Amino acid sequence: MKNKKFFIVTGIIAVLLVGGYIMYQESKKNKLASDQGESSDDGTGFTSGSSEKAKSGSQAKIITNFDSVWDYKLENGAWYTKKKTSSTWLDMKNVASDYNKAVAKLTDFMNK
């Protein structure tokens, strides 16, 4: 009986520790994003943070829910992408295997 209680308590503690670690990592990610001036996703998958203002004064459109690996940004008519784990935006013309097809899909996604 003591062993059974021990394993149950140990399992609960392990779950709490893992959950706490995940929440800690998420809060670090959110703090990093806010320190960089990025706004958080409002649930639509699009953000327009004040730090993303283009030189012309318009705000960038950022797509965060198109897929689970990449984020996409449209700024001044140019498309950029970055891995969700990165803070560096890459020009899609330099990294997309079929730039026109990728832009067409993203544009359709934005217009839905």
Residue pairs with C-beta under 8 A, 6 or more apart in sequence:
30 40
32 87
33 40
34 40
36 51
36 87
37 49
37 50
37 51
37 52
38 47
38 49
38 51
38 52
39 47
39 48
39 49
39 50
40 47
41 47
41 64
41 65
44 65
45 63
45 64
45 65
45 66
46 61
46 62
46 63
46 64
46 110
47 62
47 64
48 59
48 60
48 61
48 62
49 59
49 60
49 62
50 59
52 59
52 60
52 62
52 73
52 75
53 59
53 60
54 60
54 75
54 76
55 76
56 76
58 76
60 73
60 74
60 75
61 73
61 74
61 75
61 110
62 71
62 72
62 73
63 71
63 72
63 73
63 74
63 106
63 109
63 110
64 71
64 84
66 72
66 106
66 109
68 84
69 83
69 84
70 81
70 82
70 83
70 84
71 81
71 82
71 83
71 84
72 79
72 80
72 81
72 92
72 106
73 79
73 80
73 81
73 82
73 89
74 80
74 106
74 110
78 91
78 92
78 93
79 91
79 92
79 93
79 99
79 102
79 103
79 106
80 89
80 90
80 91
80 92
81 89
81 90
81 92
81 95
81 96
82 88
82 89
82 90
92 99
92 102
92 103
93 99
96 102
